[in-house]
């Protein structure tokens, strides 16, 4: 006797097996999606850190003059840079200041075509560009030696950023 069709039991078994395979595939696809989101978040954090490091390095590297002032809080310094090599606003040889705002320990980069005195006067605010680098900065220190500078930046719940530049 020749069989020409599948029996009902065979069809039900194949549908059940297909359902199990689909469940495992959807589980693994969901796991891959979660991994992709995790990697994207980590990549965004690393990209932001690299931007900060690059900006610090190019501001401090071969600047005409860098004045470092210690604040009353020993964890924070202020860097006043004259003649930086990098401008975010197409200013030739800008004056740059890296400061910490006291309210929430926000690290801010100020850029202006004219020399700055912190705190800024009201009329100077119109000619100064401010960029928030990061909030909740725990430590911003600049160590200066005869041949090089070391900048140490630490934000809350993050690993520290260290930049070394040659004078």
C-alpha positions in Angstrom: 0.0 0.0 0.0 1.4 3.4 -1.1 1.1 6.5 1.0 0.5 9.7 -0.9 -0.1 12.2 2.0 1.0 12.9 5.5 -1.1 11.7 8.4 -2.6 14.1 10.9 -0.1 13.0 13.6 2.8 13.7 11.4 1.6 17.2 10.6 1.0 18.0 14.3 4.5 16.8 15.2 6.1 18.9 12.5 4.1 22.0 13.5 5.1 21.5 17.2 8.8 21.1 16.2 8.6 24.2 14.0 7.0 26.1 17.0 9.9 25.0 19.3 12.5 26.1 16.7 10.7 29.5 16.3 10.7 30.0 20.1 14.4 29.4 20.3 15.1 31.7 17.3 13.0 34.5 18.8 14.9 34.1 22.1 18.3 34.3 20.5 17.2 37.3 18.3 16.0 39.1 21.4 19.3 38.4 23.1 21.2 39.8 20.1 19.0 42.9 20.1 19.8 43.5 23.8 23.5 43.0 23.1 23.3 45.5 20.3 21.6 48.1 22.5 24.3 47.6 25.2 27.1 47.9 22.7 25.5 51.1 21.2 25.3 52.7 24.7 28.9 51.8 25.5 30.1 53.1 22.1 28.3 56.4 22.7 30.0 56.7 26.1 33.4 55.9 24.6 32.9 58.3 21.8 32.0 61.1 24.2 35.1 60.3 26.3 37.3 60.3 23.1 35.8 63.7 22.1 36.7 65.1 25.5 40.2 63.7 25.4 40.8 65.0 21.8 39.5 68.5 22.7 41.6 68.7 25.9 44.7 67.5 24.0 44.4 69.9 21.1 43.6 72.8 23.5 46.7 72.2 25.6 49.0 71.0 22.9 51.4 73.8 21.6 49.2 76.6 23.1 51.0 79.9 23.4 50.2 80.3 27.1 48.5 78.1 29.6 47.6 79.6 33.0 46.5 77.1 35.6 44.8 78.4 38.7 44.0 76.3 41.7 40.6 76.7 43.2 39.8 76.7 46.9 38.6 73.1 46.4 41.7 71.1 45.9 40.1 68.8 43.4 39.4 71.4 40.8 41.7 73.5 38.6 40.9 76.2 36.1 42.8 76.3 32.8 43.1 79.5 30.9 44.6 78.9 27.4 45.7 81.6 25.1 46.3 80.8 21.4 44.8 77.3 21.3 45.3 75.4 18.1 41.6 74.4 17.9 38.4 76.3 17.7 34.9 74.9 17.6 33.6 78.2 16.3 36.2 79.1 13.6 38.0 81.6 15.8 41.7 82.1 14.9 43.9 81.3 17.9 41.0 81.4 20.4 41.2 82.0 24.1 39.9 79.0 25.9 39.0 78.3 29.5 38.2 75.0 31.2 36.2 75.7 34.4 34.0 73.9 36.8 30.6 75.4 37.6 29.9 75.1 41.3 26.2 74.4 41.2 26.4 70.8 40.0 30.1 70.4 39.3 29.7 70.8 35.5 32.8 70.9 33.4 32.5 73.7 30.9 34.7 74.8 28.0 34.6 78.6 27.2 35.9 79.9 23.9 36.3 83.6 22.9 38.3 85.7 20.5 39.2 88.1 23.2 40.9 87.4 26.5 38.6 86.2 29.3 38.5 86.9 33.0 36.5 84.4 35.0 33.9 85.2 36.2 32.8 86.7 33.0 31.5 90.2 32.8 28.0 90.7 31.4 29.2 92.2 28.2 31.8 89.4 27.7 29.1 86.7 27.8 27.8 87.8 24.4 31.2 87.1 22.8 31.9 83.8 24.6 30.9 80.4 23.5 30.2 77.8 26.2 30.1 74.1 25.8 29.1 71.7 28.6 31.6 68.9 28.6 30.1 66.8 31.4 28.1 67.0 34.6 29.0 65.8 38.0 32.7 66.2 37.6 34.5 64.9 40.7 38.0 65.8 39.8 39.6 68.2 37.3 43.3 68.5 37.9 46.2 69.7 35.7 49.7 68.7 36.6 52.4 70.8 35.0 56.0 70.0 34.6 58.9 71.5 32.6 58.2 69.4 29.5 54.7 68.1 29.7 51.2 68.4 31.2 48.9 65.8 32.6 45.2 66.4 32.8 43.1 64.2 35.1 39.3 64.3 34.8 36.9 62.1 36.8 33.2 62.2 36.4 30.8 60.5 38.8 30.4 56.7 38.3 32.8 56.7 35.3 36.4 55.7 34.9 38.9 58.7 34.9 40.1 60.4 31.7 43.8 61.1 31.5 45.5 63.3 28.9 49.2 63.8 28.6 50.5 66.6 26.3 53.9 67.9 25.5 54.6 71.6 25.9 
